[in-house]
């Protein structure tokens, strides 16, 4: 069983973290290259240009960072209740001691 798992590309934690790191770097580069996206829409009088935040690249970057932290065990989910309503609280372990 262990030998078979070695052949599965992302069964190894190190490989998963390296792949997530590559995804994060790619998303960061995309966001830095285009933090704002222009969308040109034709109208009967010419065109309108809309500019909006590059949510896709920013979200992909943050998501990859969150996945890396989860793989490293640096995210802890704790269940709490407000009356009878469950709350989802996420605590971040600051393992490097940054302030």
C-alpha positions in Angstrom: 0.0 0.0 0.0 2.7 2.5 0.9 4.6 1.8 -2.3 1.4 2.4 -4.3 0.9 5.7 -2.6 4.4 6.9 -3.6 3.3 6.7 -7.2 0.3 9.0 -6.5 1.7 12.4 -7.3 0.0 14.4 -4.5 -0.1 11.7 -1.8 3.2 13.1 -0.5 2.8 16.2 1.7 6.0 17.8 0.3 4.8 17.4 -3.3 1.4 19.0 -2.3 3.1 21.9 -0.6 5.4 22.5 -3.6 2.5 22.4 -6.0 0.5 24.8 -3.8 3.6 27.1 -3.7 3.8 27.1 -7.5 0.1 27.9 -7.7 0.5 30.8 -5.2 3.4 32.2 -7.1 1.6 32.0 -10.4 -1.5 33.7 -8.9 0.7 36.4 -7.3 2.4 37.2 -10.6 -0.9 37.4 -12.4 -2.3 39.7 -9.7 0.8 41.9 -9.7 0.8 42.1 -13.5 -2.9 43.0 -13.7 -4.4 44.1 -10.3 -7.2 45.8 -12.3 -9.0 44.3 -15.3 -10.4 46.4 -18.1 -13.6 45.3 -19.7 -14.6 47.1 -22.9 -18.3 46.8 -23.8 -19.6 48.0 -27.2 -22.5 50.3 -27.1 -24.6 51.9 -29.9 -22.7 55.2 -29.3 -19.2 53.6 -29.2 -17.9 51.7 -26.2 -17.8 51.8 -22.4 -14.7 50.7 -20.5 -15.2 49.2 -17.0 -12.3 48.5 -14.7 -12.6 46.1 -11.8 -10.4 44.4 -9.2 -8.8 41.2 -10.3 -10.6 39.1 -7.7 -9.8 35.8 -9.5 -6.0 36.1 -9.2 -6.2 37.6 -5.7 -8.6 34.9 -4.5 -6.4 32.2 -6.0 -3.3 33.6 -4.2 -5.0 33.8 -0.9 -6.6 30.4 -1.3 -3.2 28.8 -2.1 -1.6 30.4 0.9 -4.5 29.2 3.1 -4.1 25.6 1.7 -0.3 25.7 2.4 -1.0 26.8 6.0 -3.6 24.0 6.4 -1.1 21.4 5.1 1.5 22.7 7.6 -1.1 22.5 10.4 -1.2 26.2 11.0 -4.9 26.6 10.8 -7.2 25.4 13.6 -10.9 25.3 13.4 -12.8 25.5 16.7 -16.5 25.1 17.0 -18.4 27.6 19.1 -22.0 28.5 19.7 -23.9 31.7 20.1 -27.1 30.5 21.8 -28.2 27.6 19.6 -26.5 29.0 16.4 -23.1 27.5 15.5 -20.3 29.9 14.8 -17.2 29.0 12.7 -14.1 30.5 14.3 -10.7 30.2 12.7 -7.6 30.7 14.8 -4.2 31.3 13.1 -1.2 29.9 15.0 1.6 32.4 14.6 4.4 29.9 14.8 7.1 32.4 13.9 6.2 34.8 16.7 5.6 37.8 14.4 3.7 40.7 16.0 
